[in-house]
Amino acid sequence: MSYVDGFLIPVKTARKDDYIKLARESWPMFQEHGALKLVENWGDNVPEGKITSFPMAVKCEADETVVFSWIIWPSKEAREKGMKAVQEDPRMDQLPGDMPFDGKRMIFGGFQTVFEG
């Protein structure tokens, strides 16, 4: 079954277009290195919780929006190989240094697919 890298990212709301541009420019690298799909979702109905929530998880600030994102890989092995190749890809150095999000508050993890409907 497939393997998924998942991300929660606090992105400056005013920099939505910059974030989308970054995703579009990054996708070819991931695809060339084995990723099957990249999905970027801009928070639209993401309520603040009392105990837990997406905004609380990333310490979302008033001028930020939560992005929920994932990359689908054919397998964990393909992900390991692909992510290493992406990180070493010289095109990564051409991406803008001024990221539209705070990477320190990004939450990420790898997930084994156990069911697909």
Secondary structure as UniProt FT lines:
FT   STRAND          3..12
FT   HELIX           13..15
FT   HELIX           16..32
FT   TURN            33..34
FT   STRAND          37..42
FT   HELIX           54..57
FT   TURN            58..59
FT   TURN            62..63
FT   STRAND          64..73
FT   HELIX           76..88
FT   HELIX           90..94
FT   HELIX           103..105
FT   STRAND          107..112
//
